[in-house]
Amino acid sequence: MISANNMMKKQMRLAIMAVLIAILALTVLSFTVFAANEGALTPVNGVYTVENAEQLIGIFEGMENGTFSATSTIKLANDIDVAGKLPMVQKAFTGIFDGNGKTISGVSNPLFLHFNGTAKNLTLRGKISTTAEQGIDKQPKVASFALNTFKATLTNIVSYVDLEVKNDVFYAGGLVGSALSNGTFVGCEYHGEMKVEWGQANGAVGGILAYYKPDGLAISFDKCYFGGKITVTGGATNQKIMIGGILGQSTSAAAVLKDCVSNGTITSSVAAGDEFVGGIFGLSQTNQNTIEYCSNKSNITAVKNAGGILGGIAANTKVTSCTNHGDMTAANVGEFCGSGKGYTFTCFSSYDFSKADNKICSTDFMSNNSYTSEAVTLERTFTLGDLEYEVYNYCTIEKESGLLIHTLKTIKMFEAFVSVRDDGDTEAFRFVILTNGTCTAKSVKVSIQFKDYGGNVIKQYTGILGGANSDLALYSSVAASGENYFAEEGFAIFGCVITEVPVGEWGTVELTVTDTENGTEYLEPVEIDGYKEYLKIESLPDLSVLGDVSGTYNCGPGLMSDQGGYTEEDSFLKVISNTSKAKFEAYVESLEDHGFDFVSKTTFDGDDYYTYARYGSYLYIYYSHRVNEIRVIVDNSSDPLSKIAYDYVPKAGEKAEFYQYSINYTMNDQKGFDPVTYTEGGGMNCGMMYILKTADNKIIMIDGGFSSQLSTLAKKHLMNFLREITGTPANEKVTIATWFFTHAHGDHVAAARDILSTYSKQIELESVIFNFPSYQVIPVEYDSNTFTLKEAINRYYPDALYHKLHTGEAFNLGNIGLEVIYTHEDGVGTDGKTEIIDDFNSTSTVLRFTIDGKTFMILGDIFTDAQDAIVAFHSGEYMKSDLMQAAHHGYNNISGVYDMIQPQIVVFPQSMRIAKGDCVHQFRSATKYATKGETYFAHKWTYKFTVEDGVIKSEAIKRYDQK
């Protein structure tokens, strides 16, 4: 018999065992669920493959609770949207994170607190907002990838994550907050926007890395790129704040930056005691820091110190073969370095001589440092992405003023440098001639010719160096008008400054130097672009003779970004009212007498549209007789339309084709497929893409849809589709004759940006055409994807031409005709102010295509504001077209325009469910004149349209995921 005491002990043991079994069961269950649902606990060849957000979240959670090793190798199989649910890994990750070229979107916090491993081929998207009080590190930091790294290697990590931080923050980095030991960044990029509101602490901001304070080992950056925006506000006195496009601050050990490019916007308005803002590097505080073959194109605005390469130095620093092309504003400004005292600045770097001041470093810097110099050579070229950069090796500095002098071209015995600068209020032409020891001053003959853009000589100066009877006030290196230049040993410098320059009347300068002592002319003429005189609308022949002149309306730039302010590419418009056709014709006839070159004239619907050129800019002027108004437009951004347009006569069997390309209108857009549940649920209500193929197998693209409507797989199939319809082999590039964008909304430009970036090595982009308004004039609803689109075009397709479309222009691309029906410029009122601010959709450009006599009208997203202008300016007979794209995906009812067009065929960039459900009234209005069965939707099918025997024929093509 068991005693009561023993019985009690046995029951207690059983109870404890039951609890342990329950805990074990829960653990196993948890482990099993993780294994079944996440699929990441069964590695293949040591690699954990992640296919979806649940798996990735599970792995990150597993690192924290110990069920997953932070030393593992993780590889992404698909693009993943974590929707803000991915936790930050607190434990140090020492394994390999392989993004496999995929994207993690929905990022709302850094991926790692401490990253000590290897990461590669990963793109991040999302937004991180935080305050210092949230305490994500002992020293408050913010970054998109990791707050800290230790002996980490990051390769091809690209971030589009926007960062916003308030209050006391020590370090804000686009990718990493601080590096605690040596490491390597290769091919890393940051394209997001950083908004940093500073508190009371010292700190640093960097586009790639904010701060580096290691243990004596070097950190390196190779082919890294900053293309984002940094804005730092707040701050307090007695602070030190360092801001750099690539690296913010480095102390205690060397940082080596090579082949890096900064091409964004950096703005600092902190009230700091010491503030250093550099396009590449904020503040160099280590003697071994080296910057070589880097290029800055970022525009910088700072309070105190700003430099194109370095904001400042507090240690001996070497800059080799770097270039600066950015504009800077600060108390102390230098093309290469903003501030620093008592240190050696060794500079072998090139310089953008389109700048007027020619300052390599600030006056404060130049008066407190020593320099070395080196002769001019073409050092090397390097590529970043598909863009090639050319870097030189030279830097001769005048200690007093920091004036940088070098030669642009070496030709036999002479080197000649030509520039234009502003000496006070006078445009001055400066040249410097470097001769070797075999030439004397009196044996060198100089001839300088100023030419207009037509090649005609406007003014000429000639003379013998040192000669008494000379048009040139030449000087030697001994007495150079109070300035001292330095030449290589064995060479002598002679130069001249001409103040009587025919400002605004010349386009190039030819400098010819001849050795007269032996009768030999060693120099071929050196032709160098001269002062760029832009055509100004205020300098046009008197517009008041035409009638009542409006104020000036800024029409916006071309491929330059105006997100940070107005640009030199901005175009301008004036509207003339109370006028007449007779006044218009008389004014046009007088333009050639005022130096304008006739380019073209088109006549449509009873109105004449003229184009003239001057100073490399274009003047568009047209009279609209129905409203009795003249529009005068000065375009400073366009390449000649003649370089874009071309004619092609089709051969037997060749024809043009028009496609309404099917993009994904489902809510589950990341999957890249279209489940047959359209009629049951909602879908995306935006985005459109049209494709035209010319008879000679070139492509005309129209818009591009939203990013989320084209998954990685969908983009791949789009490229395959373009190859298929053009017959382009896999080893050749698909030629896009032009990419036309209707307006600056994300669902029309974002996916195009992704395609152009992803497939830059498979696409030959010949030109881009659009007419976007000025962001500074109409910022409401202006999509930021527009600026990243421009950035992608400029970066990956630097040779692509750009043309700003204007009403009345007409041209051919092969056997397809294009005609501009309407732009936002037609919506500008007689007061010179836009009448379309309340509806950005009406900034869409309306373009009509003609294929074998049949017309295809593309309306973009226009609404009633644009409709009012079109109805007022044009007749119904002129507007009538065979095929029409329904405006704004079928959402806008513009019956006035529809009644003018009267299309037999209507295409909807939308799913059938939304077009015939949510927009049923608009649908009926758009299809009022359509032939039965001739209405097409862009969801499950891609539709091909061709013209056969004078009739538009259609063919349905299954979308790639439906085949």
Beta strands, then each sheet from edge to edge (+ up, - down):
strand 1: 47-50
strand 2: 73-76
strand 3: 80-81
strand 4: 96-107
strand 5: 112-115
strand 6: 118-131
strand 7: 141-143
strand 8: 146-149
strand 9: 153-159
strand 10: 162-166
strand 11: 171-173
strand 12: 176-179
strand 13: 183-186
strand 14: 189-190
strand 15: 193-198
strand 16: 203-206
strand 17: 209-212
strand 18: 219-222
strand 19: 225-226
strand 20: 229-234
strand 21: 240-244
strand 22: 247-251
strand 23: 255-258
strand 24: 261-262
strand 25: 265-268
strand 26: 274-278
strand 27: 281-285
strand 28: 290-292
strand 29: 295-296
strand 30: 299-301
strand 31: 305-307
strand 32: 310-313
strand 33: 317-320
strand 34: 323-324
strand 35: 328-329
strand 36: 332-334
strand 37: 344-348
strand 38: 370-372
strand 39: 377-384
strand 40: 387-393
strand 41: 396-397
strand 42: 404-405
strand 43: 409-411
strand 44: 414-423
strand 45: 426-436
strand 46: 444-451
strand 47: 457-464
strand 48: 475-476
strand 49: 491-498
strand 50: 508-515
strand 51: 526-529
strand 52: 548-549
strand 53: 553-556
strand 54: 571-577
strand 55: 597-604
strand 56: 607-614
strand 57: 617-624
strand 58: 629-635
strand 59: 646-647
strand 60: 657-660
strand 61: 690-693
strand 62: 699-702
strand 63: 734-740
strand 64: 763-765
strand 65: 767-770
strand 66: 801-804
strand 67: 810-814
strand 68: 816-822
strand 69: 846-851
strand 70: 854-858
strand 71: 883-885
strand 72: 905-908
strand 73: 935-937
strand 74: 941-948
strand 75: 951-958
sheet 1: 1+ 2+ 4+ 3+
sheet 2: 1+ 2+ 4+ 6+ 9+ 13+ 18+ 23+ 28+ 33+ 37+ 38+
sheet 3: 1+ 2+ 4+ 6+ 10+ 15+ 20+ 25+ 30+ 35+
sheet 4: 1+ 2+ 4+ 6+ 9+ 14+ 19+ 24+ 29+ 34+
sheet 5: 5+ 8+ 12+ 17+ 22+ 27+ 32+
sheet 6: 7+ 11+ 16+ 21+ 26+ 31+ 36+
sheet 7: 39+ 40-
sheet 8: 41+ 42-
sheet 9: 43+ 44- 45+ 49- 48+
sheet 10: 47+ 46- 50+ 51-
sheet 11: 52+ 54- 53+
sheet 12: 52+ 54- 58+ 57- 56+ 55-
sheet 13: 59+ 67+ 68- 69+ 70- 71- 72- 73-
sheet 14: 64+ 63+ 62+ 61- 60+ 74- 75+
sheet 15: 64+ 63+ 65+ 66+
end
